[in-house]
Every structure is written in structure tokens, then in C-alpha cells.
Amino acid sequence: EDLGFAVLHPMRARRIGAAVRKARGNRKELVSQIQRKIEVRLRDEGISARVIGREKHLYSIYRKMRSKGKSFAEIMDVFAFRIVVENVDTCYRVLGVMHNLYKPVPGHFKDYIAIPKANGYQSLHTVLFGMHGVPIEIQIRTSDMEEMANNGIAAHWLYKSSSSERQGGGHSRARQWVQGLLEMQQRAGNSLEFIESMKIDLFPDEVYVFTPRGEIFELPKGATAVDFAYAVHTDIGNSCVACRIDRNLAPLSTRLQSGQTVEIVTAPRANPNATWLSFVVTAKARTNIRHHLKSQQRSESIELGRRLLDKALGGLGSSIRATLGTGAVEQLLLETKRPSLDGILEEIGLGNRVALLTARHLLGISELTTGSPGSDLAPLTIHGTEGMVLNFAKCCYPIPGDAIVGHISAGRGMVVHRENCNNIAEFVADPERCTQLRWAEDVSGEFDVELLVELENQKGVIAALANRISAMDVNIEKIDMEERDARISQIRLVVGVANRVALARIMRRIRTQNLVMKVTRVRH
């Protein structure tokens, strides 16, 4: 840290370094007095220990000055000592002796021996009121813990030939930590994503929460129930739908506090939600959510690409099944340098490759010999469960029952518009990327639609309108208000509906609201 600090902030590092060297001389006598007093007390108690005066690192001083808003003198007024003993039992004995020698500062005791950090670090931390009221930071640990603190996880492999005690819990935790880093690296999309994930995990503060069985988990400060779910197991995180905190239902985005008992509720067919990325804080959760979403998008892209290519081939009197035995697919893979047909289908589903041009290529048909598919082709059926590769345009908000058309957008997959949407006119010039669509009879899901409500401008009218909509068990996704004049206001609402029948019911209910003058569906 000090080396990085000197490179990033050379002037600050030099000034703090000079101040530390100057302060070292002024503090030397007091530090020696405190150290001698600790050593004498431990010797009187029959405890064999090494007492080391611990000097703060430059970056640690700088960080505390910034985070706590303290001056250099205030930070350096804290004296720090490390006491190294032979075994864990002696650590707790020393803690009692220190609390008897000097009064402890309330709220500053941390037991990293009973609850180690994720990287295997163990020690007892306490702060005491020392001589003349000077705060004293004490760290108490064994020799093995000292090696771990100084050498990191490498300490557990540097001393493989040592006693079995060395190969115990600390070794296991270190292995788990390295395994977590390896999993994070494998699931990261690229090296930059891995580095960002590593940065997220380097939190100075932790919270400790429990499973219903009493197992304890260490998480960074600000961690949510989703972070906890992924800490328990990746499959638990991928399938979580709700949580209970201290036996009470709570949102998955709830930030956890130390001492809470957290139970995760899962569902067999549940999947991670992209919105989780906006509130999770651990690298493991973020990496696994991204990995799952990418895998899900790939499978959905392949399925959509298969349907689009089959439709395009159908317009030319063929099908994917018919082309598989002709050698055309193998030739296409050779020319495009793709390992399998799934790669081609994924590109079509994502909009990076045109299905009609691919179909012509497979059949060896020149673009000049045939036009684009006619309107007599069967439209592609939309079920509403296609996933992330199917997007519903925000300009016209199509819902089941509307006449619809699809536009293949590069990188986004298929974007569904209403047939009378003004923006669809821009895409007619590129008919190879447009396709006729129809709704499936059993289409499922909730679809956004935009409404414009005109009402008299009176106090409480918006709250009354929102309550009426909520009473119908309808979600309000967005609400904007603008005054048309001093008497009339216009409200734009985006609500979730199942189909046109549900939309008509909502509009009728809004019209019966007092002071509502007009309700229309927004048409772009």
C-alpha cells in the first residue's frame, strides 16, 4: 500500500513520511514506557510473549485522516502495539490482563480469532485508555497468526511441513479464499471485469450474519440478502426469490446488519434478475449474476435465431432441417470461422447477422434472383417468455391484442413495435431486418403501456388517482406530471397490463375518478 501511495500521491507520501519521522523522536520515550509496563505485567502473570511497538503505515495514516476527518497529530496520538503469544488460549488471557491494566474503550473490541476474516486473518483487536489518557491500540495473536498477517495466504503453503495445527482452520479458509478468487476469474468476462470484482471485495469493514442453523458468514459492510445467498452457495443465489431476516419477510435488496439471522427462500425455476446488479456489493454475487445472465441471453438468442432462420428459409421453400445434410451449413461455418451452428444462430438472435441473407447463403441463392419475403409468410409468434433478446419498444408500448411488427436491432435482438408506430417507418427501408409478428393465444406476462390522464389541478388528486390504480392490483412503473394551465394538469402514467382487455378495464376505472376529465392511450 505504501508503495502504491508513493506512486499515486508522491507529494502527500513525502510530507506524511517526514512528519512520521519527526513524530517518532518525540514519542519514543512514551512508547518505551508503555511497552515496558505491558511486558512487566505479562511477566508478572507468568505469560511468555513478544511485545512489539507497531508503527502505522503511511497510507493507513492518510486513509484515516481522510475517512475520519482528523489531523495528523490526532492520528499519531494513538499508540499501537502487537502482542505475540504461543497459543489461542493465551491470547484471551492476555486480553484479560490488558483490560485489567488499562480501561478498554467501549465498542472497539473485535474478535477475529473466533470469527476470522475471509482471507484467513486472525487476531484480537482492542483499544485502551493508556497513560495520560492516550489511546492504545492492541493486537493479540499467535505466532501462526503473525505469519498469516505478514505473509498472507502464502504462509499456509510456506510451512506445509509444520505441525498439523498450522494446517487446520486457517489453511482451510485460505484455500476457500483462493478457490473463490479462481471461480471469480473463470466467470469474469475479461481481465478488467475481474480486477473490478477484486476491488469490490476489498472492504475494510465487515458484518457477520447467521444462517438458521447457526452458521456464521462474514460479508462486507452494505451487503444485501442477495450477497448472503451467493455466499452460502451459487445455486442458492441463482434461485432466490425472497428472504426472511430475523423471521420477518424482507426485500432481497435489504442491507444486512451484524447479528441478524437470514433465511433465503428459493424457487426451482427462479433466475437472477438484472436489477440485482444495482444493489449487490460482493464480487461473487456480481460475477455470478453476470455469468448467469450471459448464459441465459445466449440460450435465448440461439432459440430466437433458430426461429428467425427457419422462417426465412421457409419463405425460400426450405428449412434448417433440410439444409443440415447438404453440406451448406458446414461450408457456412468454414467461411464464418464459427465452431458450430449455434454461433450463427446466436448472432442472428442478437441482431448481428440478418436471417434472410444467411438463408440465401445456405441455399446458394443470389440476392438479385429473389426479393425479400412476401407478406404471405406466416408471422413469427410471440409468447412473451422469450427473455432478454426480445424487447418491447418504449416509443409505442405494444401489448397483447395490438397488431405488431418486429425489427432486428444489432446487439439488442428483436424490438417489437406496434404496426402503426411512427418510428417503424424508419425501418421499412431495411425490410430484411423487419418481420411480421403475432401474439400467441396463451401469451403470458405483464406489459407496459403509457396513458395520458387530464384532470383538474387540485390538491391530493394525484394521490387519489394512484390509490385507485393500486387498488386494482396494477403496478405503476412511471409517473410524470406537467401543468397544461392553471386549472388542468396532465399526468403520464406507465402501468403494467396483461392485454388490451385489462387496459380497457383500467381506463374505465380511471374515468370514474373525481376530477378526471380525459384518459387516452399515448400513440407515437
N, C-alpha and C positions, 0 to 999 in steps of 0.2 A: 504493500500500500504506500509506504513512504517513497519508494522508487517511482511509482506512478504519479504520486502527488508532486514530486520534484519536477517531473516532466510536464505535467499539465499546468501547474501553477508554480513556476520556479521562484518568482519573487516572494510569494507568500511562504513557501517552504524555507527559503533562506532566512526570512525575518523571524519565523517561529523557531527555527533551529538556533539562531543567535540568542533569542530570548530564553530558550531552554537551557543553553549552556551558561548563560548569566545567572539564571534562577538556581541552577544546580549547585553553584557555590554557596549561595545564601541559605539553601535548605539543608546542606549536608549535615550540620550538627544536629538539627531536629530529627532528621531521618534516622541518624545513628542512635539517638536516644530512644526513639520509638522501637527500632529494631532490637536494641539490647533489652528493653523492657519485655518485649514479646518472647525473646529467646530465654530470658531468666524465668519467666512464668511457666513456659513449656517445660523447662528443665526441672523446675520445682514439682511439676505434676508427673514427672517421670516419662515424658513424651520425647522421643527422638525425632527431630525434624530439622529441615533446612528452611531458614527464613531468608527470603530474597527481596531486596528492595526493587520494586517493579517500576521502571521509568516509562512514562507514556510515550507512544509513537507520535510523530509529528502530525500524521494525517488524522489520528484519533483526536488529538487536541483541536485541530482545525474543524473537524466534523462536529465536535461537541460545542465549540464556540458558535458555529452556525445554527445547529439544531436547537440549542438551549438558550441562545442569545446572551451568552456570558462572555466576560472579558478573559484575556489570557491569564491574568492574576487569579481570577476566580477558579478557573480550571486547574491551574497549577497548585492551588491551595489544598487540593485533595492529594493525600499521600497514599501510595499503593504498595502493597506487599503480597508476596506469594509464599505460602507455607506448603512444603512438600513433605509427605509422610509415607509410611510403608504400606498401609492398607486402608480399606474403606472405613472400617470401624474407627480407626484413629482419626480420620477426617472429621467425624461427628464429635469425637471427644475434643478435638482442637476447637471446633466451632463453639462448644460449650465454654471452654476456657476463655476464648476471645470475648464472648458475650459477658463473661464474668469480669474480665479485665477492663473492658470499655463498654459503655452502653450502646446497644445497636440502634441504628436509625430505622424507625418503622417503615415497612413497605419496600425495603431494599435487599431482602434476603431472597436468593434464588438457588434452588437445589437442582443442579444439572447432573448430579450423580444418580438420583432416583429417576429423574426424567431427562435423559441426555438429549442434546441437540441432534438434528437429523444427520449431521456429518460425523457423529460419534463423540463429539466434545463432551467431557465430563469435568465438573468442578463444583465446589460450593462457593457462592459469592455472597458477601455481606459487607455492609458499610457501618462503621462505628464512629462514635464521638470520641476522638482521641485527646491527647494532651492539649490544653488551652482551647478546647472545643474544635480542634482541627479535624475534619472528616478523614477517616482512614478506610480505604478500600482493601478488603482482604479476599484473596482467592486461596482455597484449601483443596489440595488434590493429592493423589498418589503419584509415585514415580512413573507408572504406566500412563496415567492421565497427562502428566507433564510431557512425556514423549509424544503423545497424541496431539497435544496442543501445539507443540513446537514443529513436529514433522507432518502433521495431518494424517490422512488415511494411510500414507506410506509406512507409518510406524507399525501398523499391524502386519505388514509383509517384511519389513526390515528385520523383525525379530521372530521369524517363524520357528526358530529352534528353541525359543524360550519356553517358559512354563505354560501349562495349559490355561492358567488364569489369564494370560495375555490373549489367548485365542478364544476367549469367552464372548460375552455380550458385545463388547466394543468391536471385536473383529466382525461379528455378525452384522452389526449396524453399519460398519464401514462398507462391507460387501453390498448391503442393501442400497446404500447411498450410491456406490459406483454403478450398481445394476440400474438404478433409477436414471443416472446420467446416460448410460448406454441406451436405455429404452427411449429416452428423450431425443438422443442424437439420431436414432434409427427412424423415429416417427417425424422428425423435423423435415420440412420440405427442402431446406437448403441450410448452408452454414450460418447465414445471417439470422435465420429464424431460431437456430439452435443457440446462438450467442444471446439473442434477446430473451429466450426462455431461461438461460442461465442467469441473466441479470435479474429477472423477476424473482428467482428463487433465493437470491442473496439478501434476505431480510434480516435486520438486526434484532427485531422483536418477534416474539412467538406467542401463540395462545395454545393452551392444552385442553383438549376436549375428549370426552369419553364415548365409547360405544355402549349400548345397553348391557353388554356382557362385562363392562368394566375395563376394556382395553383402552389404553390412552394413546392419543395421536397428537403429535406436535405439528402445528400449522403456522404459517406466517401471519402476522397481525393483519386484520382486514379480510381473512379468508372467509369464504361462504360455505353453505351446506354442500354446494356442488364440488368445491375444492375438497371437502371432507369425504364425499362419496368416492372421488377418484383416489384419494389417499388410502381408503380401505381396499378398493380393488377397481381396476379399469372397467370391468363388466358392470359393477355397481354404478359407477359414474355414467356409463353409456345408457343405462336403463332406468335411471332415477326419474321420478315424476313428482315427488313431494318429500317433505321431511317433517319430523317431529323433534322439537327442541324442548328438553325437559318435559316430555309427554304432551306438548301442545303443538298443533299443526302450525307450520310457519312457511313462508315463501322460500324457494330454493336460493334466492338472492340474499337471504338474511346473513349478516356478518356475525360470526361466532365470537363468543367471549369465553375466557378461560373458566373451566369448571363445569361447563354445560354438557349434558348428555344428549347426543344427537343420534337419531334413528332415521335411516334413509328408506323411503318407500319406493319400490321398483315396480315396473310393469314389463311383461315379456316382450312386447312389440314396441316399447318406447325407444326413442333415439335422441341423441344430443340435439339441442336447439342452438342455432347460430347466435341467438341473443345472449347465450351464456357467456360468450367471449367478451361481452361488455362489462361483466362484473367478477369473473373468476380472477384469482391473483396468483395461483401456483402454476409453475411451468408444466407440471404433469397434467393438470386439468386442461390447460390451454392447448398443449401439444396433442393430447388425445382427442379433444373435441375437433380440432382442425383435421387430424388424421381421419376421423370417422366421417366428417362432412365431405372431405375429398373423396373417400371411398364410396360414400353414398352418391355423390354427384357423378362419379364415374359410371357406376352401375345404371343410374337413371339416364345418363347421357347415351350410354350404349343402347338401352331399350328404346329411347326416343329415336335415336339414329337408325335403329333397325326398322322401326315403323315407317320413318320417312323414306328410307331407301326402298323398302318393299312397295310403298305407294308409288314412288317414282318409276320403279321397274314395272309395276302393274300397268301404268299408263303407256308403257312401251311394249306390252304384251309378254312380260316375263315376271320373274320373282327371284328373291335371294336364293331359295332352294334350287331353282332351275339353273342358276349360274354357278353353283358350287362345284359341279362335276365337269365343267367345261375348261378349266384352266385359266379362266378370265380373272378369278379372284387372286390366284397365285401370281399372275402377271401384274395385277394392280399393286399387290403387296411388294413385289420386287421393285416396281417403279417408284413407289412412295416410301420405300425403306421402312415399312411397318412390319412388326413381327407377326401380327395376327389381324383378322378381320375386325376384331373388337376395337382396335385402334382407329380404324377407318370409321366405324360406326360411332365411336365416341366423338370424333371430330365433327361428324355430321350433326350429332345431337347438340353439341356446343355451338353450332353455327359457324365453325371454322372451315367447313367443307360443304359444298352445295350438293344435295342429294340427287338432283336431276342430272348434273354434269357427271357425277360418279356413276349413275345408272347408264348414261350414254357410253361412258368409257368402258364399263363392264361388257356392254353389248356390242362395242365397236361401231357405234353409230356416230356419224359426223354431225356436228351441231347444225350444219347447213341443211341436212336432209330432213330434219323434223323440227316442228315448232315446240313450244312449251306445252305441257299437258293441258288438255282442254277442261272445261268446267264440268264435263260429264263424268270425270273421275270421282270415285267415292271419297267424300271428305274424311279427314282423319278425326277419329273420335276422342274427345277429351273427357276423362273420368274424374279429374280434379285431384287425383292421387299421384300425379306424375313426378312431383317433388320439385327440387331446386332448378331443374332445367326448363321448367315451364313457368313463365312469368305472366302476370296479368297486368296489362298496361295501366298506368296511373292517370293517363290522359282521358280515358273513357270508361274505366272501371267496368269491364264486361262481367255479367253474371249469368248463371244458367237460365235459358229462355231467350237470350239475345242471339241474333244472327252474328256469327263471329268469323274472323279470318286470322291466320297466323303469319307472323313474319319471323324469319330466321335471322337472329342478330348475332354477329360474331362475338364469341365469348360468353354470351348470356343464354344461348339456347333459343327456344321459341317464345316469342312475345305475342300474347293473344290480345287482339283489338276487337271492338265492335265493328260490324261491317260498315256502319255509317260514320265511323270516327273520321274527323278531318285529317288526322295525321296519316291515315292509311293511304291517302292519295300519294304521299311521297314514295311509298314502297311499290306502287303499281309499276313504276318504271323499271323495277327489278323483279319481274314475275317469277324468276327461278328461286327466289328466296321467300315467295309467298305461297301459302297453301290454304285451301278451304278446310274449315273445321266444323265440327258439330258436337253438341253436348251429348254425352251418354245418358240413357234414360235413368240410370241409377247413380248419376253424378253426386258426389258427396263432398262435404267441406263447407267452409264459410268464406264468402267472397265479399270484398269491399265494394261499396257503392257510394257515390257522392250525391248529397242532397243540398238544395238551396232553400232555406226557410226565411220568409219575410214575416216580420212580426212587429208589433208596436213596441217602441222603446220605453219600457217601464222597468222599474227595479224588481229583481227576482225572476224575471221572465225566462232567462237562460237556465237558471237552476230548475225551474218548474219543467221546462222542456226536457232537460237532461234526465230528471227523475221519471218522467213519463216514458222515455225511451228505455231507460234501465229497467223499469217495471215490466217491460215486455221481454226481459232476458236478452237484450240486444247490446252488443259491445259498441261503444263509441270510440273509434280509433283516433279521430282527429276532430277538432272543433276550432273554427276561426270566426271572428265577428268583425263586421265593419258597419258603420253608420251610413245609411243612404242619405238621410236628412235628419233633422232634429226629432222627427216623430217616428220614423221607421228604421229598423235595423235589419241587416241581412246576416244570416248565420250559415256558414258552410260546414256541413257535417259529413264525415266519412264513417259509415256504420257497416257492420258485418251482417250479411244476409245469406240465406241458403239458395234462394231463387227469386224470380220475378213475383211469384205469388206472395212470398214473405215480404218483399219490398212494398207491394201494394197495401198489405195489411199495416205495415209500419207507417206509410204515408197517410192512410186513412186515420190512424190513431193520432198522428201529429196534427192533422187538420182540425180535430175536435178540441185541441188545446186552446184555452182562452188566449186572446190577443194574437193568435197565429192568423196571418192573412193569406199566405200562399205557400205551397210546398211543391217543388219541382225537382226532378232528377236532372243533374247537370249533364249537359251534352256538349262535347267539344267538337 
